[in-house]
Amino acid sequence: MMKFYMTPGSCSTGIHILLEELELVFEVHLVNLLAGDQFKPEYLAINPKATIPTLVRDDGTALTDFQSIAWWLARSQPKRRLLPEDADGEARVLEAMNFAVGTLHGQGFARIFTTEKFAADPAQHEAVKAQGREILERGFAVADRLLEGRDYLADSFGIADCALFYVEFWADRTGIALPANCQAHYRRMLKRPAVRQVLQEEGYAAALR
């Protein structure tokens, strides 16, 4: 059985949604980031990067970042069409997913959630957070253009939508306004049964109201 290492409400929520969408059987292991579980020897033996999510597959090998897990899940379940079949379409989906994870999360929200990693001096923290908000404003504007005239980032629901969803979820939780197309995408995702199930399981049922 696959083992899924995750933290409720984190980026791993997007992978959790994909696992439920695919109706796969997996075992959940919670990683308490605030308590430092990611630095314990037993976890580092699985994921030396001390990050989440981690997916240990049936053969015992582990994938240790959002993009690789999402791509592998889509490619290993081709009938579910979570990736476009053509190379250009797949590249565009990977581009959008990497932008959500790398820029919106890694550059924008990271400055807001882990400000001290960007500036040791507390006097600089508000400036760092402001920079994070600027990155998010520009980044969500890019995502909004990608969604123009579309329900999802590709012709149908796929892996990039789960990446965009978790940063939209963070925006909703932190009072950051989403542009119209992103807001519509977020609300559309909240109606998906797998999304509703995951948010309930992770303790965020209030977000469904």
Kinemage of the C-alpha trace (Angstrom):
@kinemage 1
@onewidth
@group {chain A} dominant
@subgroup {mainchain}
@vectorlist {calphas} color= white
{ca met a 1} P 0.000 0.000 0.000
{ca met a 2} L 1.215 3.498 -0.782
{ca lys a 3} L 2.102 5.719 2.151
{ca phe a 4} L 1.245 9.411 1.972
{ca tyr a 5} L 3.047 11.813 4.293
{ca met a 6} L 1.140 15.066 4.625
{ca thr a 7} L 0.207 18.035 6.799
{ca pro a 8} L -3.456 19.160 6.840
{ca gly a 9} L -4.029 22.493 5.115
{ca ser a 10} L -0.605 22.543 3.490
{ca cys a 11} L 0.514 22.056 -0.109
{ca ser a 12} L 0.004 18.341 0.466
{ca thr a 13} L -3.748 19.019 0.365
{ca gly a 14} L -3.455 19.236 -3.431
{ca ile a 15} L -1.913 15.748 -3.615
{ca his a 16} L -4.492 14.439 -1.160
{ca ile a 17} L -7.179 15.633 -3.574
{ca leu a 18} L -5.506 13.875 -6.501
{ca leu a 19} L -5.284 10.607 -4.562
{ca glu a 20} L -8.991 10.795 -3.756
{ca glu a 21} L -9.913 11.804 -7.300
{ca leu a 22} L -8.118 8.683 -8.540
{ca glu a 23} L -9.776 6.563 -5.835
{ca leu a 24} L -6.433 5.046 -4.869
{ca val a 25} L -5.766 3.086 -1.705
{ca phe a 26} L -3.154 4.709 0.509
{ca glu a 27} L -2.087 5.012 4.120
{ca val a 28} L -1.894 8.500 5.639
{ca his a 29} L 0.952 9.574 7.886
{ca leu a 30} L 0.635 13.020 9.459
{ca val a 31} L 3.748 15.188 9.651
{ca asn a 32} L 3.538 17.968 12.244
{ca leu a 33} L 5.751 20.649 10.741
{ca leu a 34} L 5.434 22.991 13.709
{ca ala a 35} L 6.648 20.220 16.020
{ca gly a 36} L 9.553 19.470 13.705
{ca asp a 37} L 8.459 15.987 12.673
{ca gln a 38} L 10.094 16.546 9.278
{ca phe a 39} L 13.528 16.558 10.941
{ca lys a 40} L 13.139 13.291 12.818
{ca pro a 41} L 15.574 10.574 11.687
{ca glu a 42} L 12.812 8.193 10.641
{ca tyr a 43} L 11.318 10.806 8.313
{ca leu a 44} L 14.666 11.958 6.958
{ca ala a 45} L 15.360 8.339 6.041
{ca ile a 46} L 12.345 8.575 3.713
{ca asn a 47} L 12.732 12.186 2.585
{ca pro a 48} L 16.182 13.708 3.254
{ca lys a 49} L 14.875 17.087 2.076
{ca ala a 50} L 12.639 17.273 5.190
{ca thr a 51} L 9.703 18.499 3.124
{ca ile a 52} L 6.143 17.537 2.426
{ca pro a 53} L 4.392 15.954 0.641
{ca thr a 54} L 6.061 12.568 0.337
{ca leu a 55} L 4.538 9.585 -1.407
{ca val a 56} L 6.081 6.166 -0.815
{ca arg a 57} L 4.937 3.945 -3.652
{ca asp a 58} L 4.133 0.250 -3.629
{ca asp a 59} L 7.714 -0.635 -4.562
{ca gly a 60} L 9.065 1.296 -1.567
{ca thr a 61} L 10.523 4.201 -3.540
{ca ala a 62} L 9.573 7.741 -2.551
{ca leu a 63} L 8.657 10.885 -4.457
{ca thr a 64} L 9.315 13.981 -2.408
{ca asp a 65} L 7.788 17.060 -4.004
{ca phe a 66} L 4.389 18.182 -5.236
{ca gln a 67} L 5.209 18.312 -8.941
{ca ser a 68} L 6.814 14.894 -9.248
{ca ile a 69} L 4.039 13.215 -7.263
{ca ala a 70} L 1.289 14.913 -9.267
{ca trp a 71} L 2.943 14.114 -12.599
{ca trp a 72} L 3.551 10.476 -11.633
{ca leu a 73} L -0.030 10.014 -10.460
{ca ala a 74} L -1.343 11.403 -13.741
{ca arg a 75} L 1.000 9.341 -15.911
{ca ser a 76} L 0.360 6.138 -13.969
{ca gln a 77} L -3.418 6.567 -14.364
{ca pro a 78} L -3.705 7.722 -18.014
{ca lys a 79} L -7.364 6.760 -18.386
{ca arg a 80} L -8.280 9.486 -15.883
{ca arg a 81} L -6.836 12.130 -18.241
{ca leu a 82} L -5.315 14.367 -15.605
{ca leu a 83} L -2.731 15.413 -18.211
{ca pro a 84} L -3.283 16.369 -21.853
{ca glu a 85} L -2.215 13.661 -24.292
{ca asp a 86} L -0.158 15.941 -26.545
{ca ala a 87} L 3.311 17.185 -25.621
{ca asp a 88} L 2.423 20.871 -25.932
{ca gly a 89} L -0.634 20.492 -23.724
{ca glu a 90} L 1.346 18.581 -21.115
{ca ala a 91} L 4.075 21.225 -21.147
{ca arg a 92} L 1.503 23.985 -20.584
{ca val a 93} L 0.008 22.108 -17.641
{ca leu a 94} L 3.442 21.553 -16.097
{ca glu a 95} L 4.222 25.235 -16.629
{ca ala a 96} L 1.051 26.293 -14.801
{ca met a 97} L 1.601 23.797 -11.979
{ca asn a 98} L 5.216 24.852 -11.475
{ca phe a 99} L 4.140 28.498 -11.404
{ca ala a 100} L 1.578 27.822 -8.672
{ca val a 101} L 4.031 25.825 -6.567
{ca gly a 102} L 7.227 27.705 -7.285
{ca thr a 103} L 6.027 31.304 -7.485
{ca leu a 104} L 2.687 31.665 -5.706
{ca his a 105} L 3.701 29.277 -2.936
{ca gly a 106} L 7.497 29.370 -2.945
{ca gln a 107} L 7.942 33.115 -3.436
{ca gly a 108} L 4.640 34.707 -2.384
{ca phe a 109} L 3.101 32.767 0.483
{ca ala a 110} L 6.498 31.672 1.773
{ca arg a 111} L 7.310 35.314 2.535
{ca ile a 112} L 4.071 35.614 4.487
{ca phe a 113} L 4.111 32.269 6.317
{ca thr a 114} L 7.865 31.942 6.955
{ca thr a 115} L 8.986 35.554 6.969
{ca glu a 116} L 11.960 34.901 9.230
{ca lys a 117} L 13.589 32.759 6.525
{ca phe a 118} L 13.791 35.816 4.268
{ca ala a 119} L 14.918 38.353 6.900
{ca ala a 120} L 16.517 37.663 10.257
{ca asp a 121} L 15.900 41.240 11.416
{ca pro a 122} L 12.310 41.600 12.738
{ca ala a 123} L 12.351 45.226 11.605
{ca gln a 124} L 12.328 43.962 8.021
{ca his a 125} L 9.479 41.478 8.419
{ca glu a 126} L 6.648 43.760 7.343
{ca ala a 127} L 8.542 44.716 4.200
{ca val a 128} L 9.092 41.032 3.406
{ca lys a 129} L 5.397 40.277 3.880
{ca ala a 130} L 4.474 43.229 1.681
{ca gln a 131} L 6.779 41.890 -1.013
{ca gly a 132} L 5.051 38.518 -0.681
{ca arg a 133} L 1.657 40.122 -1.177
{ca glu a 134} L 2.934 41.936 -4.277
{ca ile a 135} L 4.202 38.653 -5.714
{ca leu a 136} L 0.823 37.079 -5.039
{ca glu a 137} L -1.072 39.931 -6.645
{ca arg a 138} L 1.009 39.676 -9.808
{ca gly a 139} L 0.972 35.884 -9.718
{ca phe a 140} L -2.764 35.491 -9.324
{ca ala a 141} L -3.199 37.987 -12.180
{ca val a 142} L -1.163 35.609 -14.362
{ca ala a 143} L -3.278 32.638 -13.255
{ca asp a 144} L -6.406 34.663 -13.919
{ca arg a 145} L -5.343 35.161 -17.546
{ca leu a 146} L -4.623 31.445 -17.905
{ca leu a 147} L -8.187 30.730 -16.788
{ca glu a 148} L -9.807 33.222 -19.154
{ca gly a 149} L -12.679 31.432 -20.904
{ca arg a 150} L -11.888 28.142 -19.143
{ca asp a 151} L -13.300 26.162 -16.254
{ca tyr a 152} L -9.913 24.592 -15.572
{ca leu a 153} L -6.291 25.281 -16.514
{ca ala a 154} L -6.482 22.712 -19.325
{ca asp a 155} L -9.502 21.504 -21.279
{ca ser a 156} L -10.609 19.510 -18.233
{ca phe a 157} L -9.721 19.048 -14.569
{ca gly a 158} L -6.121 18.014 -14.014
{ca ile a 159} L -3.051 18.153 -11.836
{ca ala a 160} L -2.396 21.879 -12.290
{ca asp a 161} L -5.832 22.667 -10.871
{ca cys a 162} L -4.927 20.954 -7.604
{ca ala a 163} L -1.792 23.068 -7.335
{ca leu a 164} L -3.676 26.270 -8.038
{ca phe a 165} L -6.433 25.229 -5.650
{ca tyr a 166} L -4.235 24.949 -2.588
{ca val a 167} L -2.826 28.459 -3.043
{ca glu a 168} L -6.347 29.779 -3.717
{ca phe a 169} L -7.370 28.056 -0.482
{ca trp a 170} L -4.561 29.825 1.355
{ca ala a 171} L -5.657 33.135 -0.147
{ca asp a 172} L -9.193 32.519 1.074
{ca arg a 173} L -7.937 31.599 4.552
{ca thr a 174} L -5.726 34.691 4.836
{ca gly a 175} L -8.101 37.286 3.392
{ca ile a 176} L -6.231 37.806 0.128
{ca ala a 177} L -8.647 38.721 -2.648
{ca leu a 178} L -8.631 36.526 -5.745
{ca pro a 179} L -9.284 37.945 -9.225
{ca ala a 180} L -12.568 36.916 -10.838
{ca asn a 181} L -11.440 33.884 -12.841
{ca cys a 182} L -9.396 32.495 -9.952
{ca gln a 183} L -12.321 33.013 -7.596
{ca ala a 184} L -14.620 31.155 -9.998
{ca his a 185} L -12.056 28.349 -10.296
{ca tyr a 186} L -11.775 28.109 -6.514
{ca arg a 187} L -15.544 27.892 -6.091
{ca arg a 188} L -15.736 25.309 -8.886
{ca met a 189} L -13.103 23.193 -7.184
{ca leu a 190} L -14.931 23.402 -3.858
{ca lys a 191} L -17.896 21.677 -5.501
{ca arg a 192} L -15.894 18.602 -6.494
{ca pro a 193} L -16.705 15.625 -4.218
{ca ala a 194} L -13.034 14.725 -3.709
{ca val a 195} L -12.193 18.283 -2.663
{ca arg a 196} L -15.073 18.369 -0.221
{ca gln a 197} L -14.033 15.015 1.234
{ca val a 198} L -10.418 16.088 1.668
{ca leu a 199} L -11.245 19.400 3.329
{ca gln a 200} L -13.575 17.638 5.731
{ca glu a 201} L -10.971 15.009 6.544
{ca glu a 202} L -8.279 17.653 7.072
{ca gly a 203} L -10.465 19.717 9.405
{ca tyr a 204} L -11.501 22.527 7.078
{ca ala a 205} L -15.187 21.805 6.598
{ca ala a 206} L -15.949 25.485 7.283
{ca ala a 207} L -14.355 26.373 3.944
{ca leu a 208} L -17.165 24.506 2.179
{ca arg a 209} L -19.900 26.845 3.388
